[in-house]
Amino acid sequence: MHVSMRKLVIQAKLPNVTLLLLLSVTAFVVNAAVAAKDLPKSFSKCKRDANFDKCLVDAVNEAIQILKPGNDDFHIPILDPLHVKSLVVEAGTPPINLKQALKNLQVHHIISSTKIQRYRTKLEKYLIVCDSLTKRIEMLGDYEMSGRILLLPITGSGKSNLTLVDAQIEHRLIGEPYEKDGRRYMRLKDYQITMNPKRVYMHFDNLFNDALLSQTMNRFLNDNWETVFNELKGGYSKSFGSIFRDISNLIFEKVPMDEIFLS
């Protein structure tokens, strides 16, 4: 499995919901020291004690709905639907040898159908782990695709729809400390995502530039969705993880760690 990271682009000022769930919301929810006048009054705040992880679950589930239409103070745009400019994913090992180039993606339902289930923080090791359930993620956009699936050639370009149902997602944020102006900060070295949906639906218009062949191949893809998606999901996860890491560091590198996480 190989992801072409240099070709992966997202609009610079459009944070993703996972950033929202794990970092932007954390900065909002946990940080009583950061300009309280700028925080929405309805946001709950959590103290780092024995109840910290549980408090985060409840507070973030409230906050993500508040932030769904965006937040001008923190330059957060409308998050549902979320716009992703482009994404390239490649699977290069049998039985899947495939390249997907997706553009102008509109990602629907990713906030409105998400519930945080559990946090497992180890801040002394600069580790944040979160489990979430997203009932529906619908990605609509333009695609170009070529390669082979189970020895069958596949090629095409046009409109696409990739929909994940009941996706269990683990987010693992791995950080490191550093000092700036005498204050301690945390930057993320890695952001790992593991996605396990119960069902995936796929549709690609204009496969083979032939209506009948396109219908047949789309039926095949959906009949064998688990095999197809399992080969591709590592690419999606790694690509989005890289995006989330870079966007997350825009927050962590500006706010001292002891202000984000209250002691």
Secondary structure, DSSP 8 states (H G I E B T S, - for coil): -B--GGG-B--TT---HHHIIIIIHHHHHH-SSS-GGGS-TT-----SSTTHHHHHHHHHHHHHHHHTT-BGGGTB---SSEEEEEEEEEEEETTEEEEEEEEEEEEESTTTTEEEEEEEEEGGGTEEEEEEEEEEEEEEEEEEEEEEETTEEEEEEEEEEEEEEEEEEEEEEEEEEEEETTEEEEEEEEEEEEEEEEEEEEEETTBTT-HHHHHHHHHHHHHTHHHHHHHHHHHHHHHHHHHHHHHHHHHHTTS-HHHHS--
